[in-house]
Amino acid sequence: MKINKILCALLCGFLITLCGCSAGISVENMLTAPKLDAEQSAIYQALINSVGSGVKLKYPKSGDYRSAFVLKNIDDEEGDEALVFYESQTVQSGESALRLKILDKDGGEWVAVYDIACVGSEVDSISFARLGNTENVDIIICYSLLNQSEKSFSVLNYSGGVPVELFASTYASLEVIDLNADGSDELVCVVNDKANQVSTAMMFTNSDNGFEKLSETRLGGEASDYVRVVKGQLSDNITALFLDYSRGSGQYGTDVMYCYGNRLVTPEGGASLISRFTNDYMADIPCSDIDNDGFIEIPSTTPLPGYETLTRPEQLCAVRWHTVSDDNFIMEHYSYFSSKYSFALLFPNRWQGVVSAVVNFADNEIVFISYSVDTGLEINEKTELMRIRAVDKDDAEGLDAAKGMRVLGESDETVYCCLESADYLTGNLALTESELENCFIIL
């Protein structure tokens, strides 16, 4: 009886497979597009009336607008227009299959008014801005080519029922931000020559003189790809863009740009000084406000004492956190940074160069030791200063084992405990209660 049931199940599975092959059943075919509401259905019908039924709706992959139907007032008249991305099955040879249809209401009914051939095969995002001092709505559309890393963008303005392309370019990073503190947003674009690892930043505005480039500067880093962008304050009166980039082979860096008036500026020495790498001890570290002072710091790595001569995979590193002063990077903090356990410990000045760390993965601990050439990385009662243990809140056994340790703090998932050696508490490397409280940071 059991064998018959097994054979029956196998036969059913085989028949389903055959049916799938003959009927074209696939995961993609089984997924259905989101159900359209009444407004979207009316727009879609107007699209079909304009271009026929051979269309496939395309959805922006990122940004605030993820629908194929984007409603926005993009002209100087009342009421929203509709922007619909679609892929046409009936384009002539050489034409782009990816299209943008602009629709407007006439007598309460949606009608198609303009069709635009798009650059690329996928829509990365669509956004809207008022660049410069004009009242025009600027439409910013980002595209990518299918299975390729190259990206492009286009800036459109729509007036009198006609869209006009103001600017188009490839890009590696694109941000809308008031970088020059004039009260109006600018468009900041980074173009990356990957072959030579040279990046150029450009800043644009839209003024009474039209769409214009305000400034251009070469960035100091050697980027192969930009992985994240942080907008933040470099100081009380300087807004900056912090662009974390990859150089390949687990190496990373950061470009920083800000303005003097309408002139883009980047600090000196970024490529050589702001450099970091990843290994089993450390993941890539993003720019962040590590000390919660309201300003963004820029990380770089350097081997902790005792690890300098080891190979890169074996090196445990300290993280130097920099700010910018007089267009130069200045180190503000020196720290241990644990990507695995999500905490950082800022070293006081008296620790730098004479304190190192050893990772004890078995107990989820970082052991901080006094370092000398004679003792090296040895952990004993004379070298150990303190150890910080990360305990999962769901680990009852681990929590019980840490009862003799002092709790430094906790996150949603983890309790951080500390055990200080007796000699350490009376030595000149001891941290005071306030120092430890200010130096220990949960990420």
C-alpha positions in Angstrom: 0.0 0.0 0.0 2.8 2.4 0.9 4.6 1.6 -2.4 1.5 2.3 -4.4 1.1 5.7 -2.7 4.7 6.6 -3.6 4.3 5.5 -7.2 1.1 7.5 -7.4 2.8 10.6 -6.1 5.7 10.2 -8.6 3.3 9.7 -11.5 1.4 12.8 -10.5 4.6 14.8 -10.3 5.7 13.5 -13.7 2.3 14.4 -15.3 2.5 17.9 -13.8 6.0 18.3 -15.3 4.7 17.3 -18.7 1.8 19.7 -18.5 4.2 22.4 -17.4 6.4 21.8 -20.4 3.5 21.8 -22.9 1.6 24.7 -21.4 4.6 26.9 -20.7 4.0 26.9 -16.9 6.8 28.7 -15.1 7.3 30.7 -11.9 7.2 33.9 -13.9 3.9 33.0 -15.6 2.4 32.0 -12.3 3.1 35.5 -10.8 0.4 38.0 -11.5 0.8 41.8 -11.7 -0.7 43.8 -8.9 -4.5 44.4 -9.3 -5.2 47.8 -10.8 -7.5 50.2 -9.1 -10.2 52.1 -11.0 -7.9 55.1 -11.9 -5.1 52.8 -13.0 -7.5 50.7 -15.1 -8.7 53.9 -16.9 -5.1 54.9 -17.5 -4.2 51.4 -18.7 -7.2 51.4 -21.1 -6.1 54.8 -22.5 -2.6 53.3 -23.0 -4.0 50.3 -24.9 -6.1 52.6 -27.0 -3.0 54.5 -28.0 -0.5 51.7 -28.6 -2.4 48.5 -28.9 -2.6 45.5 -26.6 1.0 44.3 -27.2 2.5 46.0 -24.1 4.1 44.9 -20.9 4.1 47.3 -17.9 7.5 48.1 -16.4 8.0 48.9 -12.7 10.7 51.1 -11.3 13.0 48.9 -9.2 13.8 51.5 -6.5 12.9 55.0 -5.2 9.6 56.4 -3.9 7.6 55.5 -7.0 7.4 51.8 -7.6 4.2 51.6 -9.7 4.1 51.5 -13.5 1.5 54.2 -13.1 3.0 57.4 -11.7 0.6 60.2 -11.0 2.2 63.7 -10.6 1.4 67.3 -11.5 4.4 67.9 -13.8 3.2 71.1 -15.6 1.7 74.5 -14.7 -1.9 73.4 -15.0 -4.1 71.9 -12.3 -4.4 68.2 -11.9 -2.0 65.3 -12.2 -0.6 63.8 -15.3 0.1 60.0 -15.6 3.5 58.6 -16.5 3.4 55.0 -17.6 6.4 52.8 -18.3 5.9 50.0 -20.7 7.6 47.7 -23.1 6.2 47.6 -26.6 6.2 44.4 -28.6 5.6 46.2 -31.9 8.6 48.7 -32.2 10.5 48.9 -35.4 14.0 47.6 -35.7 16.5 49.9 -33.9 13.9 51.5 -31.7 13.9 51.1 -27.9 11.3 48.7 -26.6 11.2 50.5 -23.3 8.8 53.5 -23.5 7.3 56.2 -21.4 3.8 57.3 -22.1 2.5 60.6 -20.7 -1.3 60.8 -20.4 -3.5 63.7 -19.3 -7.2 64.2 -18.7 -9.4 65.7 -21.4 -13.0 66.2 -20.4 -12.5 63.9 -17.4 -11.1 61.1 -19.6 -7.6 59.9 -19.7 -5.9 60.3 -23.1 -2.4 59.7 -24.3 -0.5 62.9 -25.2 3.1 61.9 -25.7 5.3 58.8 -26.1 9.1 58.8 -25.3 11.6 56.2 -26.3 13.7 55.4 -23.2 17.4 54.7 -22.9 18.1 51.2 -21.4 16.0 48.1 -20.8 15.0 48.6 -17.1 13.7 51.6 -15.1 15.8 52.0 -12.0 13.8 54.9 -10.6 11.8 58.0 -11.3 11.8 61.1 -9.1 10.8 64.7 -9.1 12.6 67.8 -8.0 12.6 71.6 -8.3 16.2 72.3 -9.2 17.5 75.8 -8.8 15.2 78.8 -8.6 12.6 77.9 -11.2 9.1 76.7 -10.5 9.4 73.9 -13.1 9.1 70.3 -12.0 12.1 68.4 -13.2 11.6 64.7 -13.9 14.6 62.5 -13.2 14.5 59.0 -14.7 17.3 56.5 -14.1 17.8 53.5 -16.3 20.0 50.4 -16.5 20.8 48.0 -19.2 19.7 44.4 -18.6 22.4 42.3 -17.0 24.9 45.2 -17.3 26.3 47.6 -14.7 26.1 50.7 -16.8 23.5 53.1 -15.8 22.1 56.3 -17.4 19.8 59.1 -16.4 17.6 61.7 -18.1 16.3 65.0 -16.8 13.0 66.0 -18.5 10.8 69.1 -18.2 7.1 68.9 -19.3 5.3 72.0 -20.5 2.5 72.7 -23.0 2.0 69.0 -23.5 5.5 68.4 -24.7 8.4 66.9 -22.8 11.9 68.3 -23.3 15.0 66.5 -22.4 17.3 69.0 -20.5 20.2 66.6 -19.9 21.2 63.0 -20.2 24.3 61.1 -19.2 25.7 57.8 -17.8 26.4 57.9 -14.1 27.8 55.9 -11.2 26.0 57.9 -8.5 23.2 60.5 -8.6 21.9 62.7 -5.8 19.5 65.6 -5.4 20.7 67.8 -2.5 21.2 71.4 -1.6 25.0 71.0 -1.5 25.9 74.7 -1.8 23.5 75.9 0.9 21.7 78.4 -1.3 18.2 77.2 -0.3 17.6 75.2 -3.6 18.4 71.7 -4.6 21.1 70.8 -7.1 21.7 67.6 -9.0 25.1 66.0 -8.3 26.2 63.4 -10.7 29.3 61.2 -10.5 30.6 59.6 -13.7 33.1 56.8 -13.3 35.7 55.7 -15.9 36.1 52.1 -14.7 39.0 51.3 -17.0 41.2 54.0 -15.4 39.4 54.1 -12.0 38.9 57.9 -12.4 35.7 59.5 -11.2 34.4 63.0 -12.0 31.7 64.8 -10.1 29.4 67.4 -11.7 26.8 69.7 -10.1 23.8 71.0 -12.1 21.0 73.5 -11.5 18.0 74.7 -13.5 17.8 78.5 -13.6 16.5 81.3 -15.7 19.5 80.5 -18.0 18.3 77.0 -18.5 19.8 73.7 -17.3 23.5 74.4 -16.5 26.6 72.9 -15.0 27.7 74.8 -12.0 30.9 72.9 -11.2 33.0 69.9 -12.0 35.8 68.2 -10.2 37.8 65.0 -10.2 37.4 62.9 -7.1 40.4 61.6 -5.2 39.5 57.9 -4.9 40.1 55.0 -7.3 36.6 53.6 -7.5 35.4 50.6 -9.5 31.9 50.8 -8.1 30.0 53.0 -5.7 28.2 51.0 -3.0 26.4 53.6 -0.9 26.0 57.3 -0.5 25.5 59.2 2.8 24.2 62.7 3.0 25.2 64.5 6.1 27.0 67.3 7.9 30.8 67.7 7.7 30.5 70.6 10.2 27.9 73.0 11.4 27.8 74.9 8.1 29.0 72.4 5.5 26.8 69.8 4.0 28.6 67.0 2.2 28.1 63.8 0.2 30.1 60.8 1.5 30.5 58.2 -1.3 31.7 54.7 -0.1 33.2 52.8 -3.0 34.7 49.5 -3.8 38.1 49.2 -5.5 37.7 45.4 -6.0 39.4 42.5 -4.2 37.8 43.4 -0.9 39.2 46.9 -0.9 37.1 50.0 -0.1 37.4 53.7 0.3 35.3 56.9 0.5 35.1 60.1 -1.6 33.8 63.2 0.1 32.5 66.2 -1.7 31.2 69.6 -0.6 31.0 73.2 -1.8 32.6 76.6 -1.5 29.9 78.7 -3.1 29.1 76.9 -6.4 32.5 75.2 -6.5 32.7 71.5 -5.8 35.6 70.5 -3.5 37.1 67.2 -2.4 39.8 66.7 0.3 43.4 66.0 -0.5 44.9 62.5 -0.1 41.7 60.5 0.0 42.9 57.5 -2.1 46.0 56.8 0.0 44.6 57.7 3.4 41.0 56.6 3.4 41.5 53.0 2.6 40.1 49.8 4.1 39.8 46.1 3.4 37.6 43.2 4.4 38.5 39.8 5.8 37.0 37.2 8.1 37.3 39.6 11.0 35.8 42.6 9.4 33.1 43.5 6.8 33.1 46.7 4.8 32.5 49.7 7.2 30.2 52.5 6.1 30.7 56.2 6.8 28.6 57.0 9.9 28.3 59.4 12.8 30.2 57.0 15.0 30.3 59.3 18.1 26.8 60.7 17.7 28.0 64.3 17.5 25.8 65.1 14.5 28.7 65.0 12.0 29.7 62.1 9.7 33.0 60.4 10.2 35.0 58.6 7.5 36.6 55.2 8.3 40.0 53.7 7.3 41.7 50.6 8.7 45.2 50.0 10.0 46.5 46.8 11.7 46.3 46.7 15.4 49.6 46.3 17.3 51.0 42.9 16.7 49.2 42.2 13.4 51.3 44.4 11.2 53.5 41.7 9.7 50.6 39.1 9.2 49.0 38.5 5.9 45.8 40.5 5.1 43.4 37.6 5.8 45.0 37.3 9.3 45.1 40.9 10.2 42.8 42.3 12.9 42.5 46.0 12.3 41.8 49.2 14.2 39.5 51.7 12.5 40.6 55.3 12.2 37.7 57.7 12.0 38.4 61.0 10.1 36.8 64.3 9.7 37.8 67.1 7.2 39.5 70.3 8.2 41.0 72.8 5.7 40.4 70.3 2.9 42.5 67.6 4.6 41.5 64.4 6.4 42.1 64.6 10.1 41.9 61.6 12.4 39.3 62.1 15.1 39.0 58.7 16.7 40.9 55.4 16.8 38.7 52.4 17.6 38.1 48.7 17.6 35.2 47.9 15.4 33.4 44.6 15.4 31.2 44.0 12.3 30.3 40.5 13.6 29.2 41.6 17.1 27.9 45.1 16.1 29.8 47.2 18.6 32.8 49.7 18.6 35.2 50.7 21.3 36.8 54.1 20.9 40.4 54.0 22.3 41.6 56.9 24.5 44.9 58.4 23.5 46.8 56.4 26.1 45.6 53.1 24.5 46.8 53.9 21.0 49.8 51.9 20.0 50.0 50.0 23.2 46.7 48.1 23.3 45.6 45.4 20.9 42.8 42.8 20.7 42.4 39.1 20.3 39.1 37.6 19.0 37.7 34.6 20.9 35.0 33.4 18.6 34.2 30.3 20.8 32.9 32.6 23.5 31.9 35.5 21.3 34.4 37.7 23.1 37.0 40.4 22.2 39.9 40.4 24.6 41.8 43.6 24.9 45.4 43.3 26.0 48.4 45.5 26.7 50.9 45.0 23.8 54.7 44.9 23.7 57.2 43.3 21.4 58.2 40.9 24.2 54.7 39.7 25.0 53.2 40.0 21.6 49.5 38.9 21.4 49.7 36.6 24.4 46.8 36.6 26.8 47.7 36.1 30.4 47.0 37.7 33.8 49.6 40.4 33.2 48.5 41.4 29.7 44.8 41.1 29.8 42.9 44.4 30.4 39.3 43.6 29.7 37.1 41.4 27.6 33.7 42.3 26.0 31.3 39.5 25.4 28.2 39.6 23.1 25.5 37.3 24.3 22.3 36.5 22.3 19.2 37.3 24.4 17.7 33.9 23.4 20.8 32.1 24.6 19.8 31.1 28.2 23.0 29.2 28.8 25.1 32.0 27.5 23.3 34.6 29.7 23.8 32.3 32.7 27.5 32.0 32.0 27.8 35.8 31.8 26.2 36.5 35.2 29.6 37.3 36.8 30.2 40.0 34.1 29.1 43.7 34.1 26.5 44.7 31.6 27.6 47.5 29.3 24.4 47.8 27.3 22.1 45.9 25.1 20.5 46.0 21.6 17.2 44.3 20.5 19.0 41.0 20.1 22.2 41.2 22.1 23.5 41.8 25.7 27.0 43.2 25.9 29.0 42.2 29.0 32.4 43.3 30.3 34.9 41.6 32.5 37.9 43.7 33.7 41.1 42.1 35.1 42.2 43.1 38.7 45.5 44.4 37.5 43.9 46.4 34.8 41.6 48.2 37.3 44.6 49.6 39.1 46.8 50.2 36.1 47.4 53.4 34.1 45.5 51.9 31.1 42.3 51.6 33.2 39.2 53.3 31.8 37.1 55.3 34.2 33.4 54.6 34.4 32.6 57.7 32.3 35.3 56.8 29.8 34.0 53.3 29.3 30.4 54.6 29.0 31.4 57.1 26.4 33.8 54.8 24.5 31.5 51.8 24.1 29.2 52.1 21.2 26.5 49.7 20.1 26.1 49.8 16.3 
